[in-house]
């Protein structure tokens, strides 16, 4: 990893975070002192994805009843799934970050009440 960081001219911490994301997503298996093994990402099953979409729809309807807009809901979902805040996101910052945090916390507490 150190050599990769040097070769690419990036910080070792950044390389470690990238490896962690790839490992979490199933693309790599990292074995300490031996390296990384490239693997296939885990396959999802269609019925589970449909169930997930139904649950997200219900959560979105609940979020809307609390004043959360679609862009804020999407931002909250991205915040909840972000592997690490050091990894840049491909979305722009919301105009009011504090509001987004409050809405994300509201969505999280609502979903926990329903669980």
matplotlib code that plots the C-alpha trace (Angstrom):
import matplotlib.pyplot as plt

x = [0.0, 2.9, 4.3, 0.9, 0.6, 4.1, 3.4, 0.2, 1.5, -1.3, -1.3, -1.1, -4.2, -6.1, -4.9, -6.0, -9.4, -9.8, -8.8, -11.3, -14.1, -13.2, -13.0, -16.4, -18.0, -16.5, -14.0, -11.0, -9.9, -7.0, -4.7, -2.2, 1.4, 0.4, -1.5, -4.9, -6.9, -9.3, -12.7, -16.1, -18.6, -21.4, -24.5, -27.8, -31.0, -33.9, -36.6, -34.5, -34.0, -37.7, -38.3, -35.6, -37.3, -40.7, -39.1, -37.4, -40.7, -42.4, -39.5, -39.6, -43.3, -42.6, -39.7, -42.0, -44.5, -41.6, -40.8, -37.9, -37.6, -36.5, -33.0, -32.6, -33.7, -31.2, -28.5, -29.4, -29.2, -25.8, -24.6, -25.8, -24.0, -20.8, -17.9, -15.8, -16.0, -12.5, -13.7, -15.1, -18.7, -19.9, -22.7, -22.6, -22.9, -26.5, -27.2, -27.8, -25.7, -27.1, -30.6, -29.5, -28.0, -31.2, -33.3, -31.0, -31.3, -35.0, -35.2, -32.9, -35.0, -38.2, -36.9, -35.7, -39.1, -40.7, -38.1]
y = [0.0, 2.4, 1.8, 2.4, 5.7, 6.7, 5.7, 7.6, 10.5, 10.2, 9.8, 6.3, 7.1, 7.7, 4.4, 2.5, 4.1, 3.1, -0.5, -0.5, 0.6, -2.0, -4.7, -3.6, -3.8, -7.3, -6.4, -7.2, -9.5, -7.9, -10.3, -8.6, -8.9, -10.9, -8.4, -8.1, -10.7, -9.4, -11.0, -10.7, -8.4, -10.2, -10.6, -9.2, -11.1, -9.4, -10.2, -8.5, -5.4, -5.1, -5.4, -2.7, -0.4, -0.9, -0.1, 3.0, 4.2, 3.9, 5.7, 8.5, 9.0, 9.3, 11.7, 13.9, 14.2, 15.7, 18.3, 16.4, 17.1, 14.5, 16.1, 16.1, 12.5, 11.5, 13.4, 11.8, 8.3, 9.1, 10.4, 7.2, 5.0, 7.0, 4.7, 7.6, 11.4, 11.6, 10.1, 12.8, 12.5, 13.2, 15.4, 19.0, 20.2, 21.2, 24.8, 24.3, 21.5, 21.9, 21.4, 18.3, 16.8, 17.5, 15.9, 12.9, 12.4, 12.8, 10.2, 7.8, 8.2, 7.6, 4.5, 3.2, 3.7, 1.6, -1.2]
z = [0.0, 0.8, -2.7, -4.3, -2.4, -3.6, -7.2, -7.3, -5.2, -2.6, 1.2, 2.7, 4.7, 1.5, 0.0, 3.2, 3.0, -0.7, 0.1, 3.0, 0.7, -1.9, 0.8, 2.3, -1.2, -1.8, -4.5, -2.4, 0.5, 2.3, 4.1, 6.4, 5.4, 2.3, 0.2, -1.4, -3.4, -6.0, -5.9, -7.4, -5.6, -3.8, -5.9, -4.7, -5.1, -6.8, -4.2, -1.5, -3.7, -4.2, -0.5, 0.1, -2.4, -0.6, 2.7, 1.3, -0.2, 3.2, 4.9, 2.2, 2.7, 6.5, 5.8, 3.6, 6.5, 8.5, 5.8, 4.2, 0.5, -2.1, -2.4, 1.4, 1.6, -1.0, 0.8, 4.1, 2.5, 1.0, 4.4, 6.0, 3.5, 3.2, 4.0, 5.2, 5.1, 3.7, 0.4, -1.8, -2.9, -6.4, -5.0, -4.1, -0.6, 0.5, 1.0, 4.7, 6.1, 9.7, 8.3, 6.5, 9.6, 11.6, 8.9, 8.7, 12.4, 12.2, 9.5, 11.5, 14.7, 12.7, 11.1, 14.5, 16.0, 13.2, 13.6]

ax = plt.figure().add_subplot(projection="3d")
ax.plot(x, y, z, "-o")
ax.set_aspect("equal")
plt.show()
